[in-house]
Amino acid sequence: MPSPQAVTSGPELHSPTEPVEPQTPEQGTRPASSGDARPGLGTFRQAFSRTSQRASGRTSEELGLLRRRSCLLLRSLRRAPDVSPAAQTCQDTAAPGHSPEVPSTVMDGVSQQSPTGMGPEELETEAGRSVADLIAERQLLEAFKQLQRLEARLAAEKASHTFEHNPTGFARRAMDVCLHYDTLAAEIAAIVHETLGPDGVDAATLAELAHVVRAEEEAHPKSPADGDFLGTPRRWRQHWEDAVRRSAQLRVQQAGAGEAPRAAEGASGLAQLLAELGDLIRRDLRKVQLEVQPAYAAAGFPVWDAYLRAYHSAVAQRLQEVARHARGCEQLYTLLDWAANVYSSPNFLGAPDLTLSTEPLPAPLAPEVWARLESDYTSSLETKIVSCLDRILQLEQSRWAAAEAPDVLQGRYHTPLSIDVHMLVAEHVKAAGAISAELEASTLRICARALALFVPRFEKAFLESEAVNAPHLGANINACEELRTCLLVRFPGTFVELEKPLVAATCIFQKQLLQGLQCDVQPLFRTLCTKVWLTQDTLQPLMDKVVAFTRHLEHVAPPLGQATLQEVHRYVVREYLAQALRPRERFQGDERKAGSQRMGLDAQAISNTFQGLGSEATWLGQAIPCVADILGETYKDNIQLHLEKLIRSYPDIRQDHVLAILTLRRLGRRRNRRLLQHAQDLLKAAATADGSGTSGRHVLFEEIEVSTSVDMLITCI
């Protein structure tokens, strides 16, 4: 062994068995060569410097270990016996030329030599390596065993009052042990930091780390009863868990360079960041499961749970940072979808034997953050839905302006309107439903409100365009019917407020469709019930136009197509009767009989035509024949029977209609009075039946206006 008098590069701890004489500068100062330098605090400081360089990325929490240990040490010194004046004098002599504040000097790394302490051989292993070198070489277990022996010997010497008159020596040695423990703890944190790095850490080092933590827990199971610094639990397991958390936070922050995507980047920048984050988490946790956890298994460390919770906490923190910068419908949905469906998916780690947790973890986004994101998303979604509907209307207007005829798909006039609206609603409702049921319900309400405002705007824009014709009207009727039936069936109870504007728009389109036919055929009705009509078939041109018009109804949805066809049937019969009850020319004798016959033929032609077209309004078939029979009946007593049949079939007939029919027949005064009285009784009975709800709701004569003529007044008198 080298001579104890040799000066080392740092403070040396001497054996209590070796006498130590006070040194003067002349006696103890000489150049230290490499051959006689002894491992001491200087060697430790070099190793500590090397360790610090490897762990340069550590937080201030690790750097504060020394300060905390120093505070504990000072409290321990306060409990030591008071130093006598003689002892103080001895201390001043042992360190001439230096400040008497020895503990502070020791903490600052000033080389001092303890008059009482362990010799340099106690800082070395059997192979001659210092504890600092063992730590630097990551022989953690051996280094801890050495420190444990040093700590036990120091505690024993303190208990034997060896340092009663030399607290400075105790401070030096206690600080030496403290710094070595802190260096060992820092090395543990460095190993954890490097575990998931690009180079990684070998399994043997990880296993030794686990054994060191277990050994420390067994060596220091609880704090000393007297509160002494020596023997205090180092809590390295907690230190290890903190290091795992810091490592996870650092790696999670590295994903996407730690920057939140700007609003101008849209959803693509955020999606890329989240994809990188997901890849990093999967890669790291797979490594933990397959490589790190087996290395800790022998020591029984809960590695998977610690890393899992650390990464989950880091992800939650990162997501909340991203949430503060998320703007716009796309970014907000991307974030919500990733948190709800990607990260929370049981297949997130990409392997069936790897799952995030067997126990439920807290939500990655706090409830208040989640609620704010959903609220911001629905607000943005409402604006987006309105904008999308505006674009749909613009596309329709461009087709109207280009005079493009609607397509015929599966036998029906078709406009992309219904498909576009269905896709818009289904897309956003499905997307919202994938996140939460509450968001799906909110999206449905937004779509229903937006569509209820859109339908009247669409209706107005179409009627103001130049495309108001039968094909486009039929296509729009089909679109409204598809929206009404499909949306109400698929989302029952949600689109109730949409039904009213859709039905109103459908009725207006049907009305416009009928008005087009009426403008086309109304002039042809004026030739009926004239003397020309008696000799020529003036009905056929009218029916040809009707048949041509009904070809469009074949491409309208069956319920509405059939309803429109029946309305056309009713319109033809009603207008025919209106011409018959308001004749432009009067018929007498044989002309009346000829008119009755022509009317019967026309009634048959009308009935056959509409029956061939598929009209189901069979109730209209008796109106014209009954009037024809009254006009052509030769046996006057049978006129009452025809009149009764007419009133029973059409209870909406009024007395002025009966009077107009009798005026055409030109009966005698008494017979007219009797028939009118009988008709009044029948009409009263029909009105009573209609009030009780037993009558049908068909309307025909009610919409026929008849004027009062001189002939009618004479008939009435």
Residue pairs with C-beta under 8 A, 6 or more apart in sequence:
1 120
1 121
2 36
2 38
2 120
3 36
4 14
4 18
4 20
4 119
5 23
5 27
5 28
6 32
6 36
6 37
6 38
7 28
7 29
7 30
7 32
7 111
8 32
8 37
8 38
8 39
8 40
8 41
8 42
8 111
8 120
9 32
9 37
9 40
9 42
9 43
9 111
10 40
10 41
10 42
10 43
10 44
10 45
10 109
10 111
11 40
11 41
11 42
11 106
11 111
11 112
11 113
11 114
11 172
11 176
12 38
12 40
12 41
12 113
12 114
12 117
12 119
12 120
13 40
13 114
13 117
13 118
13 119
13 120
13 122
13 123
13 172
13 173
13 176
14 20
14 113
14 114
14 115
14 116
14 117
14 118
14 119
14 120
15 117
15 118
15 119
15 121
15 122
16 116
16 117
16 118
16 157
16 162
18 119
20 113
20 114
20 115
20 116
22 93
22 94
22 115
23 94
23 113
24 96
25 96
25 97
38 120
39 120
39 123
39 124
39 129
39 130
39 132
39 133
40 120
40 123
41 109
41 111
41 176
42 111
43 123
43 130
43 132
43 133
44 123
44 130
44 131
44 132
44 176
44 179
44 180
44 183
45 109
46 132
47 130
47 132
47 133
47 135
47 136
47 183
48 132
48 179
48 183
50 136
51 135
51 136
51 183
51 186
51 187
51 190
52 186
54 190
55 62
55 186
55 187
55 189
55 190
55 193
57 193
57 250
58 186
58 189
58 190
58 193
58 246
59 246
61 242
61 246
62 185
62 186
62 189
65 182
65 185
65 186
66 178
66 179
66 182
69 178
69 179
69 181
69 182
69 229
70 107
70 175
70 178
72 229
72 232
73 103
73 171
73 174
73 175
73 178
73 229
74 103
75 227
75 229
76 174
76 228
76 229
76 230
77 103
77 167
77 170
77 171
79 226
79 227
79 228
80 158
80 163
80 164
80 167
80 170
81 161
81 164
83 91
83 165
83 167
84 165
86 165
87 164
87 165
87 166
90 115
90 165
90 166
91 100
91 102
91 166
91 168
92 100
94 113
94 115
94 168
95 102
95 112
98 105
98 110
98 112
99 105
102 112
102 168
102 171
102 172
103 168
103 171
103 175
105 112
106 112
106 168
106 171
106 172
106 175
107 175
112 168
112 172
114 166
114 168
114 169
114 172
114 173
115 166
115 169
116 162
116 163
116 166
116 169
117 169
117 172
117 173
118 150
118 153
118 154
118 173
122 149
122 150
122 153
123 130
123 131
123 146
123 150
123 176
124 130
125 134
125 142
125 146
129 137
131 143
131 146
131 147
131 150
131 180
132 180
132 183
134 140
134 142
134 143
134 146
135 143
135 180
135 183
135 184
135 187
138 187
138 191
138 205
138 208
139 208
140 184
140 187
140 188
140 205
140 208
140 209
140 212
141 208
141 211
141 212
141 215
143 180
143 184
144 184
144 212
144 215
144 216
145 215
147 177
147 180
147 181
147 184
148 215
148 219
150 173
150 176
150 177
150 180
151 177
151 230
151 231
154 170
154 173
154 174
154 177
154 230
155 228
155 230
155 231
157 163
158 170
158 228
158 230
163 169
163 170
174 229
174 230
177 230
178 229
181 234
184 212
185 234
185 236
185 239
188 209
188 212
188 213
188 236
188 239
188 240
188 243
189 239
189 240
189 242
189 243
189 246
191 201
191 205
191 206
191 209
192 209
192 240
192 243
192 244
192 247
193 243
193 246
193 247
193 250
194 200
194 201
195 201
195 206
195 247
195 292
196 247
196 251
196 284
196 287
196 288
196 292
200 287
200 291
203 291
203 294
203 295
204 295
206 292
206 295
206 296
207 295
207 296
207 298
207 299
209 240
210 295
210 296
210 298
210 299
210 301
211 298
211 299
212 236
213 236
213 237
213 240
213 299
213 301
214 299
214 300
216 233
216 234
216 236
217 233
217 236
217 237
220 231
220 232
220 233
220 234
221 233
222 233
223 231
223 232
223 233
224 230
224 231
224 232
240 306
241 306
241 310
244 306
244 307
244 310
245 310
245 313
245 314
247 310
248 284
248 307
248 310
248 311
248 313
248 314
249 310
249 313
249 314
249 317
251 280
251 284
251 314
252 277
252 280
252 281
252 311
252 314
252 315
252 317
252 318
253 314
253 318
254 280
255 273
255 276
255 277
255 280
255 318
256 272
256 273
256 276
256 277
260 273
260 321
260 322
260 324
260 325
260 326
261 269
261 270
261 272
261 273
261 322
261 325
261 331
262 269
262 325
263 325
263 327
263 328
263 331
266 328
266 330
266 331
267 328
267 330
267 331
267 333
267 334
270 322
270 326
270 331
270 334
270 335
271 334
271 338
273 322
274 322
274 334
274 335
274 338
274 342
277 315
277 318
278 338
278 342
278 343
278 348
281 311
281 315
281 348
282 348
282 349
282 350
284 307
284 311
285 307
285 308
285 311
285 349
285 354
286 349
286 350
286 351
286 354
288 303
288 304
288 307
289 304
289 354
292 303
292 307
293 303
293 304
296 303
305 357
308 356
308 357
308 361
309 361
312 356
312 357
312 361
312 362
312 364
315 343
315 364
316 362
316 363
316 364
316 365
316 366
319 335
319 339
319 364
319 365
320 365
320 366
320 369
322 335
323 335
323 365
323 369
323 372
323 373
326 332
326 335
326 373
326 376
328 380
329 377
329 380
329 381
329 383
329 384
332 373
332 376
332 377
332 380
333 377
333 431
333 435
335 373
336 370
336 373
336 374
336 377
336 435
336 439
337 431
337 434
337 435
339 363
339 364
339 365
339 370
340 434
340 435
340 436
341 434
341 435
342 348
343 364
344 356
344 364
346 355
346 356
348 356
349 355
349 356
363 370
365 373
374 436
374 438
374 439
374 442
377 439
378 439
378 442
378 443
378 446
381 428
381 443
381 446
382 446
382 449
382 450
385 424
385 428
385 446
385 447
385 450
386 450
388 424
389 421
389 424
389 450
389 451
389 454
392 417
392 420
392 421
392 424
393 454
393 457
393 458
393 461
395 416
395 420
396 415
396 416
396 417
396 458
396 461
396 462
397 461
397 465
399 415
399 467
400 462
400 465
400 466
400 467
400 472
401 465
401 466
401 467
403 466
403 467
405 471
406 413
406 414
406 415
406 471
406 472
406 474
406 475
407 413
407 414
408 414
408 555
411 554
411 555
412 474
412 478
412 555
412 556
412 557
413 471
413 472
413 474
413 475
413 478
413 552
413 555
413 556
414 475
414 478
415 472
415 475
415 476
415 478
415 479
417 458
417 476
417 479
418 478
418 479
418 482
418 483
418 486
421 451
421 483
422 482
422 483
422 486
422 487
424 447
425 447
425 451
425 487
428 443
428 447
429 440
429 443
429 444
429 447
429 491
431 443
432 439
432 440
432 442
432 443
433 439
433 440
433 443
441 494
444 491
444 494
444 495
445 494
447 495
448 494
448 495
448 497
448 498
449 497
451 483
451 487
451 495
451 498
452 497
452 498
452 501
455 480
455 498
455 501
455 502
455 505
456 501
456 504
456 505
458 505
459 504
459 505
459 508
459 509
462 468
462 472
462 476
463 508
463 512
468 512
468 516
469 516
470 513
470 516
470 549
470 552
471 552
471 555
473 509
473 510
473 512
473 513
473 516
474 513
474 552
474 553
474 555
474 556
476 505
476 509
477 506
477 509
477 510
477 513
477 556
477 557
477 560
478 555
478 556
478 557
478 560
480 502
480 505
480 506
480 509
481 506
481 557
481 559
481 560
482 557
483 498
483 502
484 498
484 499
484 502
484 503
484 506
487 495
487 498
488 495
488 496
488 498
488 499
506 560
510 560
510 563
510 564
510 567
513 552
513 564
514 564
514 567
514 568
514 571
516 549
517 545
517 546
517 549
517 568
517 571
518 571
520 545
520 549
521 542
521 545
521 546
522 575
524 538
524 541
524 542
524 545
525 542
525 575
525 576
525 578
525 579
526 579
526 584
527 533
527 538
528 538
528 539
528 576
528 579
528 580
528 602
529 579
529 580
529 583
529 584
529 585
529 595
529 599
530 538
530 583
530 584
530 585
531 585
531 591
532 538
533 595
533 598
534 591
534 594
534 595
534 598
539 602
539 605
539 606
540 605
542 572
543 572
543 605
543 606
543 609
546 568
546 572
546 609
547 609
547 613
549 568
550 565
550 568
550 613
553 561
553 564
553 565
553 568
554 561
555 561
556 564
562 614
562 615
562 616
565 610
565 613
565 614
565 615
566 615
566 616
566 617
568 610
568 615
569 606
569 610
569 615
569 617
569 620
570 617
570 620
570 700
572 606
572 610
573 606
573 620
573 623
573 624
573 700
574 700
574 703
574 704
576 602
576 606
576 624
577 623
577 624
577 627
577 700
577 701
577 704
578 704
578 705
580 599
580 624
580 627
580 664
581 627
581 657
581 660
581 661
581 664
581 704
581 706
582 660
582 706
582 707
583 664
586 711
587 594
587 595
587 664
588 666
592 631
592 632
592 664
592 665
592 666
593 632
595 631
595 632
596 628
596 629
596 631
596 632
597 628
597 632
599 624
599 625
599 627
599 628
599 631
600 624
600 625
600 628
600 629
600 632
602 624
603 621
603 624
603 625
603 628
606 624
607 620
607 621
610 617
610 620
619 649
619 696
619 698
620 700
622 645
622 646
622 649
622 650
623 646
623 649
623 650
623 700
623 701
626 642
626 645
626 646
626 649
627 646
627 661
629 642
630 639
630 642
630 643
630 646
630 661
630 662
630 664
630 665
631 661
631 664
631 665
633 639
633 642
633 665
636 667
636 671
639 665
639 667
639 671
639 675
640 675
640 678
643 658
643 661
643 675
643 678
643 679
643 682
644 678
644 682
646 653
646 661
647 653
647 658
647 679
647 682
647 683
647 686
648 682
648 686
650 698
650 700
650 701
651 683
651 686
651 687
651 689
651 690
651 695
651 696
652 698
652 699
652 700
652 701
652 702
653 683
653 700
653 701
654 683
654 701
654 702
655 676
655 679
655 680
655 683
656 706
656 708
656 712
657 701
657 704
657 706
658 675
658 676
658 679
658 683
659 676
659 712
659 715
659 716
660 706
660 712
662 672
662 675
662 676
662 715
663 709
663 711
663 712
663 715
666 715
667 675
667 715
669 717
672 715
672 716
676 716
686 695
689 695
